């Protein structure tokens, strides 16, 4: 039962340890049974001897196995049931790390977590799901794709719906009784901008930087247009910031971190002042943004709460749809 998944972001020594725990749980091996030697397992799995040794050391520290000089390693005790959880991130980012850390902290010792990253590529997600080396009790997925969104339901259909948990948004065509911990992107950006409507009124133009071929939900655009039209703001959508002429009395709303720093660089080159000549709002709060240029205004989901909601859904077996709160932090950049 010991298999290594080369596509997993989970360290291989942890995969070794988790596979042995799963074998104990499934009664494949029992108390007193001998385990393969470090050399044998290293050869069979085609991984470094040090990796196996590190996995065995982890199990010894947890008193799950023991060693006897000259005899090898043996199962020492039964292992309490832990939920096996696979988390599929569309990309690594500061706010996704907040979600993952909150999920892991809330689950604590109740679950083991394997982490996979599919780079917003639906084909890569399909490959990951097809090549999993073991079944999981829960599959936690951020369903954000740059292309092929119409295939999302088909790809996710390989996951039993009673084991699926979606984060961020729902997926059309995926039916069944499963939990969703989501954002309401249209409502969230509308209400966030409405909450700072007065400071925004000093700008003659609002621009949403929505990168071409991005994995961001287009409902963000709907919420942005709705706000601008209701409160009579001139507004435009910017697909490529590199081609954008920076002009005074414009407030930019940036979704991507890379675009934020490109914008700040272009503003600096023109000698304009953030918060007076140009407004800047960044999507997704991260710790660094309160220190950049006396503070960057952010509109953001509560990502820590998203992770905690997901963990609660797993631990309590919830099947409900939970919307995560959205908030605005007004700083000097507006």
N, C-alpha and C positions, 0 to 999 in steps of 0.2 A: 504493500500500500504506500510505500515511500516513493514519491515522485517529486521532481523538481520542475517548476514552471518557469522557463527562461523569460517569459513575457511579464512576469509579476514584478512589481516594485518592492515586494516584501523580500528582505534579505534571505539568501538561500539557507543559512543556518537556522533561521526561524521556520522556514518551510519544513526542514528536516524534523525539528522539534515538534511542530504542529502535526505533521503526518504521523509521528509515533503516538502522540496523544490521541489522534483520531483512531489509530489501530487499537489502542487500549479501550477506547470508548466503544468500538464496534466488536470487542471481544476477540479480535484477531490474535492478539497476544494478551496474556493474563499475568497476574502476579507470579513472579518466579521464573517466567519465560526468559530465555536468553535473547539478546538483540544482536544483530550483525556487528562484527568488529568494525572499528573505524576504517581500517584498510579495505575491508570487503565492501563496505557501503560507499566509500570514496570511489572504488573501482566500478561498482554497479551503476552509480548515478553519474559518473564522469564529472565529479566535482573535486575540489581540493580537499586533501586530508584535514587541513585546518578548519575547513567549513563544517565538516562532520563533527570534529572534536568540539567546536564551539557550540553546535546544536546539542550534543550530549552534555556539555558542561551546563548549558541552560537548564536541561531537564534534571540534572543532578542538584542544581541549586534549588529547584522547585521540589526536590525529593520525590520526583516521579520515577526516576531510575537510580540504581546504585551500581557500583563497580566492585569487583573482587579481583585482587592481583593474580594474574595468571589465568583467570577464568573469563574475564570480560565484563560486559554490562548486562544487567537484568532489570526487569520491571519490578519496582519496589512497592507500588500502591496503585489502587484504583484512582482514576482521575475524575473529578467532578465535571458534569456536563457544561460545556461552554458553547455558546452560539457561534458558529463559524460564519463570518461576515466578509463579503467581497465588496469593496468600494471602487467604483469606476469614475475617475475624474476626467472631464474633457480636457483639462489642462492644469498645469501647476501654476498657482498664483498665490499672492499673499492672502486674499480672502478665502480661497479654497482651503488653504492651510488652516485658517481659523475654523472653518466648518469641520474639517477632519479632526483637528485637535479637540474640539468640543465634543464631537461624537465619541472619540476614543476615551476621553476623560469620563464621560457620563456612563459609557458601557463598562469601564473599569475591567475587573476580572471576570465579568459575566460573558465576555465574548472575545474571540480572537479575530483580528482584522487583517485581510490581505488587500493591498492597495495596487490598483492598476491605473495607468494613464493612457488615454487613446487619442490625444491631440486633436479633438473635435473631428476626427476622421471616422465616419460610420463604418467603413470597410475594416479599419483597425479594430473597432469595437467588436464587429462580427467575428474577426479572427481570435480575439481574446476570449470571447464567450465560447467559441467552438473548441478552444485548446485548453480549457481549464482542466487541471489534473485531478480535481476532486469536487464533489457537490458542496454547496453552501446552504446554510439555513436562511440567509438573507443576501440579496443582491441590491446594493445601493448604487443608483446610477444618476449622474448629472447628464440629462439628454440634450446636449448642445452640439450641433453639427454645422460645419461650414457648407457642406453640400450633402445631397442625398437625404434630406429630412423626410421625404415621402417614403423612404424605406425604413424609417425608425421603428414603426410598429412591427414590421416583419422581423427585424433584427432582434428586437426585445422579446419576441414571441417564444424564443428558446428558453426564457426564464419563466418558471411556473409563477403565475400571478400571485399566489399566496406567499411567495418568497420575494416579491419585488417591492422596492421602495424607491420612488422617484424624488429627486431633489431639484428644486428650482422651478420646474414647470411640468405640466402634463404633456402627454404625447397622444395625439389623435390616433384612434384605431387600436389602442391598447385597452382591452376591456377586462373587467374582473374586479375582485374585491381586494384592493391593495392600498397602502397608505401613500399619500403625496404630501411632501413638505415643500410648499411652493411660494413664489413671489407673484404678485399681481402687477406685472410690469407697466401696463397702461395706467392703472390707477395710481401706482406708486410714484411714477415720475410726475404725473399731473399734480398730485397733492404735495409732493416735495417742492415743486416750483411755485405752487400757489402759496406755500408757507413763507416764501421769501420774495413775494411779488413786489413789495415796496422797494427793497434795495435793488431789484432787477429793473425797476422803472427808470433808472438813470441811464440805461443803455437803449440805443435806438434799434438794435438788431440782436436777436438771439439765434445762435447757430448750434445745431446738434452734430457733433463729429461722430458719424456712424460709418465705420470702415467698410469699404466694398468687400463682398465675400466673407463677411465676418459671421461668427456663430451667435451674435446677440439677437434676442427676440425682436421681431419687427413691431411688436405691440408697444415697444418703447417709443417708436416714431409716432404711433397713433396718439399716445398720451402727450407727447411733446406738441404735436400739431393742435390737439384739442385745447391745451392750455394757451398756446399762442393766439389761436383764433378767438377764444372766449375773452381774452383780456387785451386783444388788439395789439399784440407784439408783432412787428415784422420778423420773419423767421426764414431760415434756410437749412437744408441738410447738406453736410459736407462729407463726401465719400473718401476724399484723398487729401489729407492735411498738407502734404508736400506741395500741392498745387494751389493752396489757399492763400490769397493775399490778406495779410493781417491789417485790419483797419480799426481806427478808434471807434469808441462807443459801441463795441460789439462784445457780447458775453458768449463764451464758448462753453458748451457742455460736452465733456469728453468721457467716452466709455472705456477706451483702452489705455492702459498705463503708458505704453510707448508713445501714444499720441499726446498724452499730457506733457511729457518731457520735450517732445518735438515742438509743441506749441510754446512752452515756456522759453525754449531756445530762440524761436522765431520772434517772439515778443521782445526778448532781450536785445537781439540784433537790431531791431528797429528803434530801440531806446524808449519803448513805451513802459508805462507803469501799471503793474497788475493791481487791480482794485480801483483804479482811477480811470485810466485810458481804456483798459481791457479787463473784462470780467472772466473769471475761470471757475468752472464748477467741475468737479471730478466725480465720476460714478465709483462707488464702493470705497468706504472708509478703510484706511490702513493707518497704523501708528505713525508712519513717516509724514503723512500729509499735514499734520498740525504744526510741523516744524519747517515746511518748505515756504519760503518767502512770507514769513509771518503768519502762515496758515492758509491752506487751500480749502475752500468750501466743498463739502461733500454731500452727496445724496446716496443713501446706502441701505441695503438690507441688513438686518441684525444677524450676521453670519454665525456668531457664537450661538445665538438662540436657534438658528436653523439646525446646527449640529446637535444641540440638546433635544430639540423636537424629534429629530430622526432617531436618536438613541432611545427616547421614551417610547416611540412607536414600535421599536424592535423589542424592548424589554417588556412592554405591556401588551404586545400583540395587537396594537391599534390598527384599524383599517380606514381611518378617517382622512379627510383633506384638511391640512393645517396651513393657514397663510401666515407667513413670517412678517413681523412688523418692519416698516420702512421708516427711516428718519433722516433729518437734515441737520448738518452741522454748519452753521454760518460762520465763516471766518473772513479774514481781510481781503481775500481774492475777489470778492464781489462788491 
